[in-house]
Every structure is written in structure tokens, then in C-alpha cells.
């Protein structure tokens, strides 16, 4: 998962090569109205012969079904079967770091408009898939866990996506899906003592929900924890390596030791899991 950062094309080429070599199957580029368009940037990043897929998040009411089909087919002309569309359903999209969002339903803060967007998404995707230009239909992932959004996901034989903690609360809603994707954060620490220290500091975090979708442990313990997710009905994981911020902690001594090299440590974990699956 790559969120809201404007980096150069050269940076992304190296970044994508690194995570593909580590065993990742895809990378999610999130949607943000003040970030350069990832559809265009991904087309420039792609290297023929590589396998990494690009999951691009879209708010469907910010683009037409016709133009979305045109972009998809152009993407396939460059490198076939490497696009995944992540449809964002009816969430409220006025974030603190974005200007007020006006779209086909008006102000994004209006709760009635949020419900209308969920209905619009179903109609949008239906029309998108029927466009004559769309010769090769991409994989699709639907974010959200409302019953209407999950019903829409089933209609299009797609993959549902939610946070790990939401899935565990609503697991009964996902029993009919062949694939389920959950988003989570991995924090890989060097020793069991580091894990205990990390856990003892969690009570000082204001946004305590983050701990519910974060898996913490040493390399070996995290590999085992990820393996057990399959027993919960989870088939795909969307990984973030951004650790929690302990800058307000009394035990914080000028830097956050839990963020240091966590990206590289997470990649190492994914690489080992991939190697074990291939054996």
C-alpha cells in the first residue's frame, strides 16, 4: 500500500522492483485529490516483463465509465493483465488534508450523498464492464463492508477489502466469498523484549484503533501469525509498513526505534513467506 506521496517516476521504478523481488504480487496506489494521478504514473513505471500488478484506487464519481474503460484498455496495450481496480464505495471523502470535495452528488460531507454513491458505484461498474472497448477486464477489489457494497462485490465476482479489525467483527458477512483481502500493518521487531516494550507503549496512542489492525512481533512470530490468517478465511493481505507514532510517549527518547528499517524488515518477511509457499 502506497499512500499520498508525490515521488518521482525513477523512485517508483526502483521501489516497485524492490517489492516485486520481495514477493509482492501488487501495489496499491491510494486515491487523493491532491496527489498526481497514479493511472498516468503507473503507465510510466511499468516495465515489460515484470509481473507486479498495479492496484489503482478510484472514486468512480470522479471519472466516467467510458473514460475509465479507455484508460484500462490503454493500460493493457502497454502491459496486459497488470491492472487491478480498487473501487472506493460511499465513504465520506472530505479528509482534513483535502479541500472540500464536490462531485456528481454535491458535497461529499452529506450523508445522503454517501448512500447515493454506493448505489452509483454499482451502476457505474456495470456500465464500465459493458463498454465495447474493454477487451480485457481487470481484477476488481471493492473497499467497504456495508451489506450493499458486499452485495455489489458479489455481483461482479470481485474481491472485498476491509481493515483486519473490521473483518474480524463482521466475518459472517464474508463467508460466501472465495477471496477476501484485508489491510493491516506489520511491525517487525528484533527481539521479544522489543515486542513487550512496543505493546506497553500502545496505551499512550490516541488513535488506539490502529493497534487492532497491526500485527507486531519478531520476524519468526509474524510469519506464523500471517500463516494463521488463512484459517480465518483471509486469502490476501494488503500490507502497510508504517509503524505507530510514539513521539508523545514518555519513553520516547528522540526517535522512533520501531520505524527504523521496518520497510526492509517487512519485505524480508514477505520474501520468506513467498519462498515457503513455492516449496
Secondary structure, DSSP 8 states (H G I E B T S, - for coil): -B-S----HHHHHHHHHHHHHHT--EEEE---TTS--HHHHHHHH--TT---EEEEEEEGGGS-HHHHHHHHHHHHHHSTT-EEEEEE-S-----TTS---EETTEETT-HHHHHHHHHHHHHHHHHHHT-TT--S--EEEEE--SHHHHHHHHHTT-EEEEEHHHHHHSGGGGTT-S-EEEEEEEEEESSHHHHHHHHHHGGG-SSGGGGGGEEEEEHHHHHHHHHHHGGGT--EEEEE------TT-TT--SS-TTTTTHHHHHHHHHHHHHHHHH-
